Amino acid sequence: MLFEYTRRRGARSPVTDAPTFRVGRLAKAATADRAGTDLSHLIDRSYNYHSPRELHWHLADRLGLAPGAVTLRETAAA
């Protein structure tokens, strides 16, 4: 399942001092016969992710999917 997300600036991590990001919008990717479905309400958009990989695992867990069934693609903010 392909998901698209837009990245928003987050804060520096107090633990690792690394930059983080927040998800601006999360959507199931559009297909030729169907528009993308906004799924932003399914996650906490105030959470500061350390990497796309962390978001990937969080989505798999949240949606009850195997991690291999989830694919992420970052899109530019509109």
N, C-alpha and C positions, 0 to 999 in steps of 0.2 A: 504494500500500500504506500503510495507516494504522498508525502506531505510537503507543503511549502510554508516557509515562515519568513517573516521580516524581522530583522534584528534592530533592537533599540539599545542605546548605550546604557550600560549598567554601572555599578560602582566597582571600585577595586576591592578585591577579596581581603577581608581582615586576617584571614588565615595564611593565604599564599602570596598576598600583595600582587596578584595577577589581575588583569582586566577581566571583567565579566560582561555579559549582555543579558538583556531582557527580550522576550518575544513580543513584538508589536502586534503581529497577526499570525494565526496558524490556520491553515486551510488544507483540506484534502484536495489534491491537485485536480485541475480540470482535465477532462478527457474530450475526445472529439465529439461525443454525443451528450456531454453533461458539463455544466458549469461547476467550478470549484465550490466546495461546501465549507463555510467558515466554521471552524472548530475552536476558536479562541476561548470560548467559555469553558472548555474542558480542562484548561490548565490555569495555574496561578501566574498571571502575566507580570506580577511584581517580583517573582523569583529571579535571582541573578545566577544564570547558568555560566559555568566555567568553560564549556566547549559545546560544539554541536553534538559531540558524542554523548555528553550528559543529557542533552535534550532528547536524543534518539532513544536512550534507555528509559528515560522518564515517560516518553510517549508509549513505548511498548508496554511498560508496566501499567500505565494509566488506562490504556485501551484493551488490555488483556491479550496482546499479540506477542508472538515470538519476535525477539529482536531482529531476526533475519527477514521478517515480513514487513519491516518498517524501513522506508527510504526517505531521507530528508533532502530538501533542496532549498537553499537560501534564495530569496527573491529581493529585488530592490523595493524600497518603500515607495508607495504611490504618492 
